[in-house]
Amino acid sequence: MKKLMLFALCLTFMSRFVCAAGNEIEYKYEPTPEILKAQKEFSDNGFGIFIHWGIYSMFGQGEWYLNYGPKADEYAKAAAGFYPARFDASEWVKAFKDAGARYVTFTSRHHDGFSMFGTKQSDYNIVDATPFKRDVLKELADECGKQGLKLHLYYSHIDWTRPDYPSGRTGLTTGRDSTLRDWPKYYDFMNRQLRELLANYGPIGAIWFDGWWDHDFEADKFDWQLPQQYAMIHDLQPACLIANNHHENVFPGENIQIFERDVPGENTAGYSSQDISSLPLEMCQTMNGMWGYKVVDQNYKSVAQLIHLLVKARGIGSNVLLNIGPQPSGELPAAALERLKGIGEWMSKYGETYYAASPSDFPAQTWGTSTRKGNKIYVHILSAEGTEINVPTSAKVKSARTFEDGSKVKFAKNKDKGITLYLDSIPDAIDHIVELEIE
């Protein structure tokens, strides 16, 4: 058995990868102090904005449009007409910051292979292939730096257009010559792009990979060579976190665990059956139905629904990465801006119960959930059916007050465990918060 010992640093992981040649590679990973600090900051930040934007927005059919029939050469012609004249990075970042988001995750390259940054590895990018000629990622990175938001970068392991990408389960009808697969060449291309992203756009908070699931690991033993790629990233930017949306238990070298469309522990969408690790957690969800802009998709979740999502995720210690699909003009949809405004109003009042808060000592209840910070437990009542709220905490409660105005809330100890709160009336707020002071 060949052993590849890569020391690069959240717990020490030891795992085995099977490479294409059938050899097992043993990979040891131990997080560095820089990574541990970045993980803590990431968890404390709690809320980020996901941006799915590319030439697919011009078709108004979502980010997977190329997978459903168009030929790659015809699809690529859209680049010649892509001119997002109303893109304003400062307006984007201000809207995100006002909403209470602490970081932005931007799709640098999605499965369609079009790069939304000025790469030298291919002319199929927003600077060279469009009349817009501007590096939108550089403008976004600069604004994030000015306004104090962290920048994370989504990067697809899949490419439905390059002939050197070894075909997997998706992108099989795009018309590319898939017989020319050349994994070493494609792997080198990806790593060159990743080096550009890490060298030219300032501090990157995280690289957010997607696409591992395109190959059936059990069937073809496809080797993505993740250990080497992860080690390269950690070497280039020691504080850069790595996440991978592979829908599996975490791999060595990863610093964030992702759950798609569900809070950890739930699996309504079918992507989140993996175990919950001790890594910082992040669940990603769309404001409406699609990730990329879809002209007929106006099924936006309400502000109340989105706040409940944020609070429920925080109650189990997870961040929320909330997605927006910008329009081809470069504008954020009006419905998305309205939701951001509503979330921001809530965060400005109740952020103390959210940022840097951890789960308390009991799971979510039928009435809602809770968060904890120091000697305070914040009881988030989201859906009460009566005025008596059972709080099954093992902590010794000294006092209970409404977070809104500090008024006292009557409570009594339960015989078995916890306390019962006695409210004056059934709450009708989006989130009625009771602050418990504990010993």
N, C-alpha and C positions, 0 to 999 in steps of 0.2 A: 504494500500500500504506500503510495506516494504521500508524503506529508508536506503540507504548505503551512508553515506557522507564520501568520501575519499578526503582528502586534500593532494595533492602531489606536479607543477606550470607550455601563450602567450595570452592572453585573458582568461577570465573566461568562461568555458563551463558548461552548464547544459543540460543534456539529460536523456532520459529514456531507459533502456535496459529491455527486457523481458526475464526472466530466464526460465529454462526448466519447472519449476513448474507453470508457468503462472503468477507469481508475477512480478509487475513492480519494478525495482530498480532505484532510482534516484541517479545520480552520479554527484557530483560537482568536477570540476578540476580547479585548479589555478596554473599556472606555477611559479616555484621558480626562484629566481635570478640566480641560477646556470644554469637553463634551458634557461632562456632568453639570457644569455651570450653565451651559446652553440649554440642557434639558430642563433644569429648574426654571430658568427664565421662560422657556416655551410653555411649560405647564402653568406658570403664574399668569401668562398673558391670556390664555383661555379662549380667545376668539379671533378667527382670521377670516379673510375673504378669499374665495377661490375664483379665478378668472379663466374661463374657457373662451378663447378668442383666436380666430385664424381666418383663412380665406373661406372656410366652410360657412362662416356667418353670412356670406354673400348669397348662398343658396337658401338660407332661412329654414334649413331642415335638420339642424343639430350637427354635432361634431362628428358623428359616425356616417354622414351622408355618403362619403366615397365608398364605404363598405357595402352599400345597398344597390349597386348597379352601374354608376358612372364609370367610364374608363379614365384612367389616371391622366392620360395626355389631354383629354378634353377638360377634365376637372382643373388641371393646372393652368388652363387659359384664364381662369378667374383671377389669377394673380395680376394679370395685365390691367385689370379694371379695379383692383383693390386700392381705394384711396379714401381712408377714414379721416376726412377733413375735419371732423368735429371731435377727434381724439384730443383730450387735454389731460395729461398725466396729473397736473396739479389739482384739477377738479375731481378726478377719480380718487386720489389719495386723501383729499380733504373729506370727501363723502364717506370713505371707509373709516377715517379717523373719528369723524363726528359720530359715526355709528357705534364707536367703542371698540372697533377692531384694533388689534395690536400688530397684525402681520398680514401680508398679502402673498398668495401663492399663484403665480402666473404661468400659463402654459407656454413654455419656450418652444416646444415642438410636440405636436400631437401625432396620432397614428397616421395621419395623411402625409406626414413627412415634410410639411412646410414649416420652416423655421421662422419664428416671430422675433428674430434678432439678427444682427449683422454678422453672420458667420462667414468665415473664409473657407469652410469645408464643402460648401455647395452654394451655387447661385440661386437655388430655390429657397429664397428668403425674402423678407419684407423690404430689405434695402435694395437688393439687386433685381428682384423679379417684379416689383410693383412700381407704379409711377409715384408713389408716396415718398419713397427713398429715405424714410426716416426710421431710425432704430427705436421703436416704441419701448422696447425693454430698457434701453439706456435711459430714456426719458423717465420711465417709471422708476427705475433704480435711483436716479438722481432725486426725484421727488420723495421717495420713501426716506432717503437720507435726510432731506431737508425737513420733512414733517415728522420724523421719528417713528416710522413703521419699519418693521423687519420685512425683508424680501425673501420669499421662498420660491423655488423654481420647480415646476412640474416638467418632467422629461420622459417621453415615451421610449420604451425599449423596442417598440414595433415601428415598422415603416412599410406602408402599403404601396409605396411608389418605387423605392430603390430595388433594383434587381439583385443586389448582393444580400439583401435581408433574407434569411432562410424562412420560407413560408411556414406559417403556423395554421391556426384555426380560422383566422379572419383575413379580410382583404384579398380574397381569392378570385374576385371577379373584376379586378381593376385593369386587366390587360397587360400587366408587366410580365416580362420573361422570367418566371420564377426558377428556370433551370440554371440561371447564372448565380445561384446562391454562393456567397463567399463569406462565411462567418468571420474569419480573421480580418478581412477588409472592412466589413460592416462594424465589427467591434472596435476597430481602430478609429473609424469615422465617429462613432459615438463618443469615444474617449477624448478625441480631439475637440469635439464640440463641448463636452463637459469642461475641459481645460479652459476653453474660451470663456464659458459662462462664469467660471470661478476666478478667472484672471481679470476680466474686463468690466465687471458690473458691481464691484465693491463687495462688501461682506454679504455673503449669502447665508441666510439662517438655516435653510434646509434644501436638500435635493429630494424631490417627491417623484419617485419612479412609478411607472405604470406599464402593464403589458406582459409581465412574466407569465400570466395565465394563457398566453397565445399558444404555448407549446404544452403538450401533455407530458409532464415529467415522467410519469410512470411508463408511458408507452415508448417515447423516443429518447429518454435520458438526456434531453437537451441541456447543455451546459451554458448558462448565461455568463459564466465567469464573474459572478458577483463579488467574491472575496477580493479579487484584484481591483475591480472597479471601485468598490467601497474604500479600499485602502488608499487608492489614488486620491479620492475626494478628501478623505481625512488628512492626507498628507498636504494637499494644496491649501485647504482651509481647515485647520485643526478644530475649529468651533462649529463647523458646518454639520448639521444633523442629517441623517439619512432615513428616509421612509420609503416603503415599497408597498404599493397597493396590490399585493399578490393574493390576498384572501386566504392566506395560510398562516400558521403560527410563525412568529418572528424568526428571521434568519440572523446568524451572527453578523455583526457589523452594523445592524440597524439600530437606530436610536429613538424612533417613534413607531408606535403601532397604529395602523390605519384600520378603520371600520367604515365601509361604504354604505351610506343611506340608512344606517341603523346606529343607535347608541350601543356601546359595547354590552354584550349580554343578550341582545335581541338579534333576530335574523329574519325580519319580515320580507326583506328584499332578496334574500338568498345569497348574499355575499359575505356574511359575517358569522360563519360557524366556527371560526378559529377560537382558541383559548385566549383569555385575557391575560396578558403578560404584566410584568412589573415595570415595563417601559412607560414613558409618557404616552397617553392615549389621545387619538384625534379621530372624530367621526366627521365625514364629509356628507353634505346634503345639498340639494338644489333648492332654490327659492320657489321654482315652479316644477316642471317635470323633466326638462332636458338640461344638460350641462352647457352645450353650445346654443347659440341663438336659434330659436325655432319660431317662425312668424305666427303660427297658429296656437302656440302654447302660452296661453294667458292664465293658466291654472295656478296662480301664485298663492302660496300659503299666506295666511293673515299674519299681521304683526303679533297677535296673541299666540298663534301657533308657533311662530319662530322663537318667541321669548320662552315658551314652554319647552321647546326643543333645547335651547341653550341651558335652561335651568336643570332639566332632567339629565342632560349630559354632564353638567358640572356636578350634579349630585352623586355621580359615580366616578368623578375625577377625570372626565374627558374634556378636551377642547372641542370646539365646533368650528369647522371650516365650511362656511356658507357660500354657495356658488352663485355667480352671476354670469350670464352669457351676453356680453356687449353686442350691440347692433353693428352692422357693417360700416356705419358712419363713424364708429368710435364712441358713440354715446352709450351710456348705461340706460337701460329701459326705465321709463318713468315709474313703472310699478315697482321696480327694484329700488329705486331711489326713495320712494315712499316708505317701503319696508325698512330701509336703512335708517331713515329719519325716526321712525317709531322705535326701533331697537335702541338708537342713540339716546332718545329721551328716557327710556327705561334704564339704560346703563348709567346715565348721568345721575340718576337718583339712587340706584340700587347696586351699582358696581362694587361697592364695599363687600357685598355678600357673594360676589362672583369672582373677581380677580384675586389670584393667589389663594383662593379658598380650596379646601380639600373636602373629600367626603366625610361625613360624620360617622358615628359608630353603628348606624342601622341602615338597612336598605330602603329603597323607595317604597312608599305606602300608597294606598288607593287615593289619598288626598293630595299627594305630591311627593316632595323629597326634601333634602336638607343639605346644607354645606357648613363647613366649620373653619374658623380662623381663630387661633389662640384659644382663649377661654370663652369664645362665643360660638353657639350653634345657631344657624339661621334656618328656621323652619319655613319652607316655601310651600304655602298652601295654594295649590293650583286648581283643585276641584273638590271642594268640600260639600258634603250633602247635609251636614248639620253643624251645630256650634261646638260640639265636643270633638277635640282632635287628640287621638292617642299618639304619643311620641315615645317609641320604645327605646329610648336611649339608656345606656347603663351609667351615664355621667350623673353626678349629683347637681341638680339644678338649683341655683340660688334665687334667680329672678326671671321673669318673663315680661317682655314689653313689645309693643308693635314697633317695627322698624320705622314706619312712616312718621309717627309723631311722638314715640316714646311713652305712650300711655301704658299703664300696667295691665297685664293680662292675668286673670286668675288661673291658678293651676293647682293640681293635687297629685301627690305621688300615687302610683298604682301599686297594688299588692305584689304583683309579680316583678314587673320591670317598667321603668320609665315613668312618665307623667301623663296626665290628661290636661289639655288646655281648654278653658271655658271661654269661648268668644262671645261677644255681645250680640253678634248677628252672623248669618252666613256670609262669608266674604264674596263680593262681586268684582273684586279687582282681578286683573290678569294674574297677578302673583301677590298674595297677601303674605307678608313676611313677619314672623314673630322671632324676636331675638332672645335667645336663652343665654343667660350668664351662668357658667358652670364652674365648679371648683377644679 
